[in-house]
Amino acid sequence: MTKANWPELDYLSWRDTCSALHLYLQIVGKYRFSHTPWVNHSWHATFYLTPRGWTTSPIPDGPGIEFLFDLVDHRLVGQAADGRTGSIELRPMTVKDFHEEFRALVTQLGGDPTFHGSPNEVPYPVPFAEDDRERPYDRDAVNRFFRATLTVDRVFKAFRTGFLGKVSPVHLFWGSFDLAVTRFSGRVAPTHPGGVPALPDDVAQEAYDHEVSSAGFWPGGGGLDYPAFYAYAYPGPNAYKTARVAPEAAFWSNELSEFILPYEAVQSAADPDAALTAFLQTTYDAAADLAGWDRENLECEPGRPRAVRAVRTPSSEPATARPAPAPIDAPVRREDGPAKGRYAITVDGNDAEMTYSRAGAGLVIIDHTEVPDALRGRGVGVVLVNRAVDDARKDGVALLPLCPFAKAQFGKHPEWADVLRR
């Protein structure tokens, strides 16, 4: 994706609009929450991204109702399954006014406008019906933030494909106003202590009843004066906060007890997708390795369009000795670009490749290895990884093997540890 898909964001210039939008999202989200059967970890309460904004998906109230924050035309659009529609203009107004107009719109669409009337997860919450302070609405800033979430959503969804275990959708939480994706180890976690501002402890405890590694994206606020990505583990394993993560701009926040990566560091990177992917992968690696997750059975090759995921199947055939493969003497070709590249080799008329991305000047991510069936078992993939190791030593860069095949090869070749990003 081009840099144009990563707009510049300045939280301080639109924080009052951001606060208002957050509260409008809470009002609509609470309506969905009140009329939707509970899904584990409050997944029934979230919003999802569309090309125009953030949607509730259909809510089982009245004839069936869906709300979309259209952040292109700046309207809250409601539609019912019986054909009724309506909308609210997003404009400078009070939270009280939005609350009243939304309740009227729900009624107009045939729904029941009954839901909890105060914000969650914000300090000093004011009931919606009493919040009569005038709020601004900066259309340009809202649209830039929406476009950023759309791009982040795409990278998060690509990262999500590399996990076979339980993993959340990529969804927008209205409580903390963050886009998030969470992986689960499958093990029960210690009871969460609660204490989240304006959030019942039993909700927090249900959300964290199993061990997780989670990552997300905030617009700013809550102790940060800039938009940022975050990553944390619950329960946090020993030494997690001292783990080395990528890219270089990422750091551990003692105040927030999680890793932080400023959005600007991603937006300004030569390859923003690779920089964000490095953050997602290295923070997950640290959580999973330090907590002893069953990574072999929880992970898989990242998904690619039109490519069926390779399935590991147990063999029913007795083990037999294989003849030693013929040595590979074909040259490895390197096609190197400013942000992405690949290693390729042709053996007996069959092509194999290993692709990579750059996450800053000193880190190369091995994305994917593709070896055709005709060459399997001949060590072609190892030849490609070995060439990447040689080039990393020559270029003075570190390698991050996101590809499971390459990652497994590093485990088998401790002599390559000098170029491995840990």
RAHUFEN-V574797 format. One record per residue. N is the residue number from 1. SS is DSSP state (H for helix, E for strand, C for the rest). PSI is psi as a letter, one per 40 degrees, with the letter a starting at -180 (none if undefined). D_LAST is the distance of its C-alpha to the last C-alpha in Angstrom with 2 decimals. Layout:
n=[N & N]
ss=[SS & SS]
psi=[PSI & PSI]
d_last=[D_LAST & D_LAST]
This chain:
n=[1 & 2 & 3 & 4 & 5 & 6 & 7 & 8 & 9 & 10 & 11 & 12 & 13 & 14 & 15 & 16 & 17 & 18 & 19 & 20 & 21 & 22 & 23 & 24 & 25 & 26 & 27 & 28 & 29 & 30 & 31 & 32 & 33 & 34 & 35 & 36 & 37 & 38 & 39 & 40 & 41 & 42 & 43 & 44 & 45 & 46 & 47 & 48 & 49 & 50 & 51 & 52 & 53 & 54 & 55 & 56 & 57 & 58 & 59 & 60 & 61 & 62 & 63 & 64 & 65 & 66 & 67 & 68 & 69 & 70 & 71 & 72 & 73 & 74 & 75 & 76 & 77 & 78 & 79 & 80 & 81 & 82 & 83 & 84 & 85 & 86 & 87 & 88 & 89 & 90 & 91 & 92 & 93 & 94 & 95 & 96 & 97 & 98 & 99 & 100 & 101 & 102 & 103 & 104 & 105 & 106 & 107 & 108 & 109 & 110 & 111 & 112 & 113 & 114 & 115 & 116 & 117 & 118 & 119 & 120 & 121 & 122 & 123 & 124 & 125 & 126 & 127 & 128 & 129 & 130 & 131 & 132 & 133 & 134 & 135 & 136 & 137 & 138 & 139 & 140 & 141 & 142 & 143 & 144 & 145 & 146 & 147 & 148 & 149 & 150 & 151 & 152 & 153 & 154 & 155 & 156 & 157 & 158 & 159 & 160 & 161 & 162 & 163 & 164 & 165 & 166 & 167 & 168 & 169 & 170 & 171 & 172 & 173 & 174 & 175 & 176 & 177 & 178 & 179 & 180 & 181 & 182 & 183 & 184 & 185 & 186 & 187 & 188 & 189 & 190 & 191 & 192 & 193 & 194 & 195 & 196 & 197 & 198 & 199 & 200 & 201 & 202 & 203 & 204 & 205 & 206 & 207 & 208 & 209 & 210 & 211 & 212 & 213 & 214 & 215 & 216 & 217 & 218 & 219 & 220 & 221 & 222 & 223 & 224 & 225 & 226 & 227 & 228 & 229 & 230 & 231 & 232 & 233 & 234 & 235 & 236 & 237 & 238 & 239 & 240 & 241 & 242 & 243 & 244 & 245 & 246 & 247 & 248 & 249 & 250 & 251 & 252 & 253 & 254 & 255 & 256 & 257 & 258 & 259 & 260 & 261 & 262 & 263 & 264 & 265 & 266 & 267 & 268 & 269 & 270 & 271 & 272 & 273 & 274 & 275 & 276 & 277 & 278 & 279 & 280 & 281 & 282 & 283 & 284 & 285 & 286 & 287 & 288 & 289 & 290 & 291 & 292 & 293 & 294 & 295 & 296 & 297 & 298 & 299 & 300 & 301 & 302 & 303 & 304 & 305 & 306 & 307 & 308 & 309 & 310 & 311 & 312 & 313 & 314 & 315 & 316 & 317 & 318 & 319 & 320 & 321 & 322 & 323 & 324 & 325 & 326 & 327 & 328 & 329 & 330 & 331 & 332 & 333 & 334 & 335 & 336 & 337 & 338 & 339 & 340 & 341 & 342 & 343 & 344 & 345 & 346 & 347 & 348 & 349 & 350 & 351 & 352 & 353 & 354 & 355 & 356 & 357 & 358 & 359 & 360 & 361 & 362 & 363 & 364 & 365 & 366 & 367 & 368 & 369 & 370 & 371 & 372 & 373 & 374 & 375 & 376 & 377 & 378 & 379 & 380 & 381 & 382 & 383 & 384 & 385 & 386 & 387 & 388 & 389 & 390 & 391 & 392 & 393 & 394 & 395 & 396 & 397 & 398 & 399 & 400 & 401 & 402 & 403 & 404 & 405 & 406 & 407 & 408 & 409 & 410 & 411 & 412 & 413 & 414 & 415 & 416 & 417 & 418 & 419 & 420 & 421 & 422]
ss=[C & C & H & H & H & C & C & C & C & C & H & H & H & H & H & H & H & H & H & H & H & H & H & H & H & H & H & H & H & H & H & H & H & H & H & C & C & C & C & H & H & H & H & H & H & C & E & E & E & C & C & C & E & E & E & C & C & C & E & C & C & C & C & C & E & E & E & E & E & E & C & C & C & C & E & E & E & E & E & E & C & C & C & C & E & E & E & E & E & C & C & C & E & E & H & H & H & H & H & H & H & H & H & H & H & H & H & H & C & C & C & C & C & C & C & C & C & C & C & C & C & C & C & C & C & C & C & H & H & H & C & C & C & E & E & C & C & C & H & H & H & H & H & H & H & H & H & H & H & H & H & H & H & H & H & H & H & H & H & H & C & C & E & C & C & C & E & C & C & C & E & E & E & C & C & C & C & E & E & E & E & E & E & E & E & E & E & E & C & C & C & C & C & C & C & C & C & C & C & C & H & H & H & H & H & H & H & C & C & E & E & E & E & E & E & E & E & E & C & C & E & C & C & E & C & C & C & E & E & E & E & E & E & E & C & C & C & C & C & H & H & H & C & C & C & C & C & C & C & C & E & E & E & C & C & C & C & E & E & E & E & E & H & H & H & H & H & C & C & C & C & H & H & H & H & H & H & H & H & H & H & H & H & H & H & H & H & H & H & H & H & C & C & C & H & H & H & H & E & C & C & C & C & E & C & C & E & C & C & C & C & C & C & C & C & C & C & C & C & C & C & C & C & C & C & C & C & C & C & C & C & C & E & E & E & E & C & C & C & E & E & E & E & E & E & E & E & C & C & E & E & E & E & E & E & E & E & E & C & C & C & C & E & E & E & E & E & E & E & E & C & C & H & H & H & C & C & C & C & H & H & H & H & H & H & H & H & H & H & H & H & H & H & H & H & C & C & E & E & E & E & C & C & H & H & H & H & H & H & H & H & H & C & H & H & H & H & H & H & E & C & C]
psi=[i & i & d & d & e & g & i & h & h & g & d & d & e & f & d & d & d & d & d & d & d & d & d & d & d & d & d & d & d & d & d & d & d & e & e & h & i & h & i & i & f & f & e & e & e & i & i & i & i & i & e & e & a & h & i & d & i & h & h & g & h & b & e & h & i & i & h & h & g & h & e & d & e & g & i & h & h & i & i & i & e & e & e & i & i & i & i & h & h & h & i & h & a & i & d & d & d & d & d & d & d & d & d & d & d & d & d & d & e & e & i & h & f & h & i & h & e & i & i & i & f & i & i & f & h & h & i & d & e & e & g & f & h & h & h & i & h & h & d & d & d & d & d & d & d & d & d & d & d & d & d & d & d & d & d & d & d & d & d & d & e & f & h & d & a & h & h & i & i & h & i & h & h & e & d & e & f & i & h & i & h & h & i & h & d & e & i & i & i & i & h & i & e & a & e & h & h & f & h & h & d & d & d & d & d & d & d & f & e & i & h & i & h & i & i & a & h & i & e & i & i & f & e & h & f & i & i & i & i & i & h & i & i & h & i & h & i & h & e & d & e & e & i & h & i & i & a & d & e & i & i & h & h & d & d & e & f & i & i & h & h & h & d & d & d & d & d & e & i & d & g & d & d & d & d & d & d & d & d & d & d & d & d & d & d & d & d & d & d & d & e & f & i & g & d & d & e & e & i & i & h & i & i & i & h & e & h & h & h & h & h & h & h & i & h & e & i & i & h & i & h & i & i & h & i & i & i & h & e & i & i & h & h & h & h & h & i & d & d & i & a & i & h & i & i & h & h & f & e & h & h & i & i & h & i & i & i & h & g & a & d & e & h & h & h & h & d & i & h & h & h & i & d & e & e & i & e & e & e & d & d & d & d & d & d & d & d & d & d & d & d & d & d & d & e & f & i & i & h & h & g & d & h & d & d & d & d & d & d & d & d & e & g & e & e & e & d & d & e & h & h & none]
d_last=[26.84 & 28.39 & 27.73 & 31.05 & 29.43 & 27.40 & 30.30 & 30.18 & 30.37 & 31.87 & 32.02 & 34.50 & 37.01 & 37.36 & 36.35 & 39.92 & 40.00 & 36.56 & 37.95 & 41.01 & 39.14 & 36.99 & 40.22 & 41.86 & 38.90 & 39.32 & 43.01 & 42.57 & 39.61 & 41.70 & 44.47 & 42.20 & 40.81 & 44.40 & 45.62 & 42.75 & 42.18 & 39.15 & 35.96 & 33.15 & 30.94 & 33.50 & 32.59 & 36.32 & 36.36 & 33.97 & 34.58 & 33.33 & 33.10 & 35.80 & 36.56 & 38.84 & 37.22 & 36.36 & 38.37 & 39.18 & 40.00 & 43.41 & 44.42 & 46.92 & 49.59 & 53.05 & 53.15 & 49.35 & 47.89 & 44.84 & 43.84 & 41.91 & 40.86 & 41.82 & 39.97 & 41.55 & 45.14 & 44.18 & 45.98 & 45.32 & 46.83 & 48.09 & 49.50 & 51.17 & 51.73 & 55.48 & 55.15 & 55.33 & 53.07 & 52.70 & 50.47 & 49.85 & 49.24 & 46.15 & 47.70 & 48.26 & 49.56 & 49.18 & 47.07 & 50.42 & 51.79 & 48.82 & 49.07 & 52.79 & 52.50 & 49.77 & 51.89 & 54.81 & 52.78 & 51.68 & 55.36 & 56.40 & 54.06 & 55.54 & 52.83 & 52.94 & 51.44 & 50.65 & 47.28 & 45.95 & 47.00 & 44.41 & 40.80 & 37.81 & 34.64 & 36.25 & 37.72 & 41.53 & 42.19 & 45.56 & 47.31 & 47.32 & 51.12 & 51.37 & 48.80 & 51.32 & 49.44 & 49.48 & 46.08 & 45.27 & 43.83 & 42.06 & 42.07 & 39.95 & 37.16 & 37.23 & 37.09 & 34.16 & 32.16 & 33.26 & 32.17 & 28.72 & 28.49 & 29.72 & 26.93 & 24.23 & 25.93 & 25.53 & 21.74 & 21.42 & 23.74 & 21.84 & 18.63 & 20.99 & 22.12 & 19.04 & 20.03 & 22.98 & 23.30 & 25.07 & 23.86 & 25.92 & 27.56 & 26.36 & 29.00 & 30.28 & 31.10 & 34.16 & 33.74 & 30.71 & 31.07 & 27.58 & 26.45 & 24.06 & 22.49 & 21.56 & 20.21 & 21.72 & 20.75 & 24.49 & 24.86 & 27.23 & 25.92 & 27.79 & 30.48 & 29.32 & 31.19 & 32.42 & 33.64 & 32.60 & 35.34 & 38.20 & 36.57 & 38.11 & 35.99 & 36.68 & 35.10 & 31.83 & 31.99 & 32.61 & 29.76 & 27.24 & 28.92 & 26.01 & 22.30 & 20.44 & 17.38 & 19.02 & 18.64 & 21.51 & 23.33 & 26.01 & 28.76 & 28.59 & 30.45 & 29.79 & 28.58 & 27.03 & 29.35 & 27.35 & 25.99 & 22.36 & 19.81 & 18.61 & 16.43 & 17.10 & 17.39 & 20.72 & 21.04 & 18.04 & 16.33 & 16.11 & 13.25 & 12.33 & 13.42 & 11.31 & 7.89 & 5.89 & 7.14 & 8.87 & 11.44 & 12.28 & 15.30 & 13.73 & 14.47 & 15.45 & 19.24 & 21.02 & 24.17 & 22.89 & 20.31 & 17.80 & 15.28 & 17.36 & 17.14 & 20.57 & 22.32 & 23.47 & 20.01 & 19.84 & 23.56 & 23.53 & 20.55 & 21.62 & 20.41 & 20.37 & 19.70 & 16.46 & 15.34 & 16.29 & 14.84 & 11.33 & 12.01 & 13.52 & 10.96 & 7.78 & 10.28 & 11.78 & 8.87 & 8.54 & 12.32 & 12.95 & 10.90 & 12.15 & 15.57 & 15.91 & 16.89 & 18.66 & 16.24 & 18.24 & 21.32 & 20.07 & 18.31 & 19.84 & 19.72 & 19.96 & 23.67 & 25.69 & 29.30 & 31.99 & 29.68 & 30.19 & 27.08 & 26.94 & 27.94 & 27.17 & 30.58 & 31.64 & 33.81 & 37.40 & 38.08 & 38.04 & 35.38 & 36.85 & 35.75 & 34.74 & 35.90 & 33.37 & 32.28 & 33.72 & 31.46 & 30.08 & 31.64 & 31.46 & 29.66 & 26.47 & 27.18 & 24.76 & 25.81 & 23.80 & 24.53 & 23.49 & 21.30 & 21.19 & 21.98 & 22.25 & 22.74 & 26.00 & 28.12 & 31.66 & 32.86 & 36.45 & 36.81 & 33.74 & 30.85 & 27.15 & 24.38 & 20.68 & 20.07 & 17.37 & 17.11 & 16.13 & 14.43 & 15.71 & 16.48 & 13.15 & 11.21 & 12.67 & 12.32 & 13.99 & 16.37 & 18.87 & 20.48 & 24.26 & 26.30 & 29.98 & 31.64 & 33.70 & 30.74 & 28.83 & 28.44 & 28.79 & 25.18 & 25.30 & 21.89 & 20.37 & 22.28 & 20.79 & 17.14 & 18.16 & 19.78 & 16.72 & 14.86 & 18.02 & 18.25 & 14.73 & 15.71 & 19.06 & 18.05 & 15.38 & 12.75 & 9.16 & 9.12 & 7.95 & 10.28 & 12.09 & 15.01 & 15.39 & 17.05 & 14.40 & 11.75 & 14.40 & 14.99 & 11.58 & 12.40 & 15.74 & 14.89 & 13.05 & 14.58 & 12.23 & 9.11 & 9.99 & 9.29 & 6.13 & 3.79 & 0.00]
